C-alpha cells in the first residue's frame, strides 16, 4: 500500500474522531450505553415508600454521584413512587402536566440514562404515549422523543456527552390519556476514555509530516 493513501486514511480517521468528541451520543441500547460510559452508578429508588406522596425536590445519589430531582407542574413539586415489575420501584408524579427535572449533578458528569415510561394514577405503565427527553450540557441542549408503544411500555435512553451535564428534563409529549413521566433505574457516570483533542492534533500533525520526511530521506539517498 502506498504511503500517501495510507496517511490520508489515517488523517481522516483522526479528524472524524476529533469531530465526534464534540457530539452528544444517544443510545437506545442499555448495553451500548454502558460500553460508552465508565464509573456508572445507579439509583433504583428502593428506599422510597410505595404509593406515598413525597414532597420534592429530592436529593439523591446514583452510586457515588449525587443529584437532585424535581417533579414540576408549575404549582407543586410532588412525587408518587409506585411498584414496577420484579420488585422495581418507579419514580414519577401524579399530577397532570408534571415533568421530571434531574440537575445539580455533583462533579463533571458526562453520562446519564435510565428506563423511562409513562404511568397512570394507579402506577400502571401506559403504552400509548411518547416522552420528550431534553439533555442540557455545557454546550447546549439535545432533545429526543421516546416512543413507548413497544410490548414492555418501557424504553431505555442514555446520553454520553463530551461536556459536563447540567440537566435532563422528561415530559409527556403525547398520550391517549392522562399519564405522568416516570423513571426506573436512573444512571449517572463518566464517558469512557477517548483521546484528548490535543493528543489527536499531535497525531494528525505527525501523520502529515510523514510524506515530507520520506521525500527528505529519498533526496539524501540520491545525493549520496
C-alpha positions in Angstrom: 0.0 0.0 0.0 1.4 3.4 -1.0 2.2 5.7 2.0 0.1 8.7 0.8 -3.3 6.9 0.6 -2.5 5.3 4.0 -1.7 8.7 5.5 -4.9 10.2 4.0 -7.0 7.4 5.5 -5.4 7.7 8.9 -5.8 11.5 8.9 -9.5 11.1 8.0 -9.9 8.8 11.0 -8.3 11.2 13.3 -10.4 14.1 12.1 -13.6 12.1 12.4 -12.5 11.2 16.0 -11.9 14.8 16.9 -15.3 15.9 15.5 -17.1 13.1 17.4 -15.7 14.4 20.7 -18.0 17.5 20.3 -21.1 15.4 19.9 -23.7 14.1 22.3 -24.1 10.4 21.7 -27.6 9.0 22.2 -28.2 5.3 23.0 -31.4 3.3 22.9 -29.5 0.1 24.0 -28.5 -0.1 27.6 -25.5 -2.4 26.9 -24.2 0.1 24.3 -24.6 3.0 26.7 -22.7 1.1 29.4 -19.9 0.3 27.0 -19.6 4.0 26.2 -19.6 5.0 29.9 -17.4 4.5 32.9 -17.8 4.8 36.7 -21.6 4.3 36.3 -23.7 4.4 39.4 -27.4 3.5 39.6 -30.3 4.7 41.7 -33.1 2.1 41.9 -35.3 4.1 44.4 -35.6 1.0 46.6 -35.6 3.2 49.8 -38.7 5.1 48.8 -42.2 4.2 50.2 -44.6 2.8 47.6 -47.8 4.8 46.9 -46.8 7.6 49.3 -46.7 11.2 48.2 -43.3 12.8 48.6 -42.6 16.5 48.5 -39.7 17.5 46.3 -37.1 18.3 45.3 -35.4 15.0 46.3 -31.6 14.9 46.9 -30.5 11.5 45.7 -27.4 9.6 44.5 -26.7 7.1 41.8 -23.8 5.2 43.3 -21.3 7.8 44.3 -22.8 10.5 42.0 -25.1 13.0 43.8 -28.0 14.7 42.0 -31.3 16.5 42.6 -34.7 15.6 41.0 -37.9 17.7 40.9 -41.4 16.9 39.7 -42.7 20.2 38.4 -46.1 21.2 37.1 -46.0 24.9 37.7 -47.7 24.7 41.1 -46.3 21.9 43.2 -43.2 19.6 43.4 -44.5 16.2 44.4 -43.6 12.6 43.7 -45.6 9.4 43.9 -43.4 6.3 43.8 -45.1 3.1 42.5 -44.3 -0.6 42.3 -42.9 -1.9 39.0 -42.3 -5.4 37.7 -40.0 -7.8 39.5 -39.6 -5.6 42.6 -38.7 -2.5 40.7 -39.6 0.9 42.1 -40.8 3.6 39.7 -40.3 7.3 40.5 -42.9 9.6 38.9 -45.6 12.2 39.7 -49.3 12.0 39.8 -50.1 15.5 38.6 -51.2 16.4 35.1 -48.5 18.3 33.2 -45.7 17.5 35.6 -42.2 16.9 34.2 -39.2 15.4 35.9 -36.1 17.5 36.1 -32.7 16.0 37.0 -30.0 18.5 37.8 -27.5 19.8 40.4 -25.1 17.0 39.5 -22.0 16.6 41.7 -18.8 16.7 39.7 -18.3 17.0 35.9 -20.5 14.0 34.9 -20.8 13.1 31.2 -23.2 10.1 31.1 -26.9 9.9 32.0 -29.5 7.3 31.3 -32.4 5.2 32.6 -35.5 3.2 31.8 -38.3 5.6 31.2 -42.1 5.1 31.0 -45.4 6.9 31.4 -47.6 5.8 34.3 -51.3 6.2 35.2 -52.7 7.3 38.5 -52.5 3.7 39.7 -48.9 3.3 38.6 -49.7 1.2 35.5 -47.3 1.5 32.6 -49.2 3.1 29.7 -48.0 2.2 26.2 -49.9 4.7 24.1 -47.6 7.6 24.9 -44.5 9.4 23.9 -41.9 11.1 26.1 -39.7 14.0 25.3 -36.2 14.0 26.9 -34.1 17.1 26.8 -30.5 16.9 27.9 -28.6 20.2 28.6 -24.9 20.2 28.8 -22.2 22.9 28.8 -22.6 23.2 25.0 -26.3 23.4 24.7 -29.4 21.2 24.5 -30.2 17.9 22.8 -33.8 16.6 22.6 -35.0 13.1 21.8 -38.5 11.6 21.7 -39.1 8.1 23.2 -42.0 6.1 21.7 -43.5 3.8 24.4 -45.7 1.8 22.1 -43.5 -1.3 22.4 -44.6 -4.5 24.2 -43.0 -3.6 27.5 -44.2 0.0 27.6 -40.7 0.9 29.0 -37.9 2.3 26.9 -34.2 2.9 27.7 -32.5 6.0 26.6 -28.9 7.2 27.5 -26.8 10.1 26.7 -23.0 10.4 26.7 -21.6 14.0 26.3 -18.1 15.4 25.8 -19.3 18.4 28.0 -20.4 18.5 31.7 -24.0 17.6 32.2 -26.3 20.3 33.5 -29.8 18.8 33.4 -32.2 16.2 32.0 -35.9 17.1 31.6 -38.5 14.4 30.9 -42.1 15.3 29.9 -45.0 13.6 28.2 -45.1 14.6 24.6 -48.4 12.9 23.7 -50.8 10.3 25.2 -54.3 8.9 24.7 -55.0 9.6 28.5 -53.5 11.5 31.4 -50.2 9.9 32.3 -47.0 11.0 34.0 -43.3 10.7 33.2 -41.7 8.1 35.3 -38.2 6.6 35.7 -36.7 3.3 36.8 -33.0 2.6 37.5 -31.6 6.0 36.9 -27.9 6.0 36.0 -25.1 8.6 36.1 -21.4 8.3 35.2 -18.5 9.5 33.1 -17.7 8.9 29.5 -15.4 6.1 28.5 -11.8 7.2 27.8 -11.2 8.8 24.4 -8.1 10.5 23.0 -7.8 14.1 24.2 -8.2 16.7 21.4 -4.6 17.8 21.9 -3.3 14.3 21.5 -5.3 13.9 18.3 -4.0 17.1 16.9 -0.4 16.0 17.6 -1.1 12.6 15.9 -2.5 14.3 12.9 0.4 16.6 12.7 2.8 13.7 12.8 0.9 11.9 10.0 1.1 15.0 7.8 4.9 15.2 8.4 5.5 11.7 7.1 5.4 12.4 3.4 7.9 15.3 3.9 10.2 13.1 5.9 10.1 10.4 3.3 10.9 12.8 0.5 13.8 14.3 2.5 15.2 10.8 3.1 14.9 9.9 -0.6 16.7 13.1 -1.6 19.5 12.5 0.8 20.0 9.0 -0.6 20.1 10.3 -4.1 22.8 12.9 -3.2 24.9 10.1 -1.9 
